[in-house]
Amino acid sequence: MNTKKQPINQNTYVLVVDDDEGVCEFFQDLYDEMDIKVDVVTSGVAGLNSANTGDYKLIFLDINLGDISGLDVLEGIRKADKQVKIIMISGYLTEANIERALKAGADGYLYKPLQVRDIIAQTFKHVAVNELRNPGLLHL
């Protein structure tokens, strides 16, 4: 029995967990342009809660969060959900952090400053477009 709840916004498929509000706005603007619903949270605790109660296809997760480590959030998400795709993001990715993230189940990583092309490439590498777009929207 699936006990997951709906995401914060109906038909949301992407979650961004980053304590930098500018990064969150960047993702919101980008995904709005792509007709993809995105939820953003600015703490690791909120990210873990959202990931474990929502039905996301893709999560972008900052390693350096203000309250807890993104690597700890990653490990917590993986205990409950082995299917969701998780991309780690950070301006301070070290070889040790990358290795730990990949061993814990991360599907990839991006360096800050983030580039639109890299986000789009990671998005469509890991999730089919038709799984992300809002089915209620008409695409011409």
N, C-alpha and C positions, 0 to 999 in steps of 0.2 A: 504494500500500500504506500503510495507516494504522499508524504506528509508536507511536501513543500507548498508554500503559499504563493499567490501571485506576486510578481514584483511590485515595487512601489507604484509605478505607472503601468497601466494595462498594456499588454503587448510589448513589454520591455525585454530586450534580449541581451543587452550589454550593461555591465556594472563597472564603474570606475571607482577605485579606492585610492585617494590621494589627499594628503593634508594641505596641498597647495590649491587654493580656490581658483587660481588662474589656470592651472592644468585642468581642473574639472570643467571650467567654462570652455576651454579649448575643445575638449572632447564633446561637450554638449553641442557646441556650434557645428563641429564637424559632422556628428551623427545626425543632427537636425537637417543638414544639407543632403544627407544620404537617405532620409526618411527612415532612419533607424532610431528606435527609442532607446534612451540611455538613462540609467540611474547613476547618480554620483553621491558618494559619501566621503567625509573628510576625516575619518578616524578608522583605525584598525578594528576596534570593537564593533563599530557600526558596519564596517565592511564584512566582518565575519558573520554578524547577525543577518545582514542582507543576503549574503551568499548562501547561507544555510536555510533561509526561509523563502528565497525567490527561486525562480526557475530560469536562470540565465544560461545563455549559450557560451558567452565569452566574458572574461573578467580581466581588466587591466589593473594591476596591483602594484602600488609603490612599495619599495623595500623599506624606505626610511619614513615611517609614520611617526606622528608625535606621541602616541600613547603606547603602542606595541609594535614590534617588528613585523614588517610585511611578510617576512619569511615564516614567522609564527602563524600569521593569518593564513598563509598558503598551506601550511601543514594542517591547520584546523579545517580548512575547506576540503582538503583531500581526504580527511577522515570520513567526511559525510558525502562527498561527491567526487567520484573518480572520472566523470564524463566531461564536466565543464572545462573549457579551454581557459588557461590562465597565462597571461603574459605579464611578466614582471617589468617594472619600469623604475629607473633611478638615474640620477646624475652621478651616483657614486658606486656603480657596479664594480665590484672587485672580482677577481677570479674565484676567490673562496665563496663569495655570495652567489655567483653564477652557478658554481658547482653544487652548492647546497640547494639552491632553488630547483635545479634540474633533477637532482636526486629526490627532492620532495614532491616532484610532479609538475613543475612549471612546464608549459608548452613552448616558451620562448621568452625573450627579454628585449627591451628597447632602452636605449640610452637617452637621457635628457641632454640638451633640449630636444623635445620630440619633433619629428617631421611628419607632415600629413601623409606623405607617400609610405612611410614606414608603418604608420598606424593602419592605413588602408591595406597594405600588403599583409600584415599580421592578421587583420580582420578576415580577409577573404582566403587566406591560407588555411585558417582553422575552422571557419564556419561558412557554409553555403549561403549565398546571397538571399535565396528564398526563405531561409530559416531566420534571417535577421530583419527583413523588411516588414513593416507593419502591413498585415494582410488587408486591413480596412482602407488603405490608401490606394488610389488609382495611379498607376505608373504609365505614363505615355511614352 
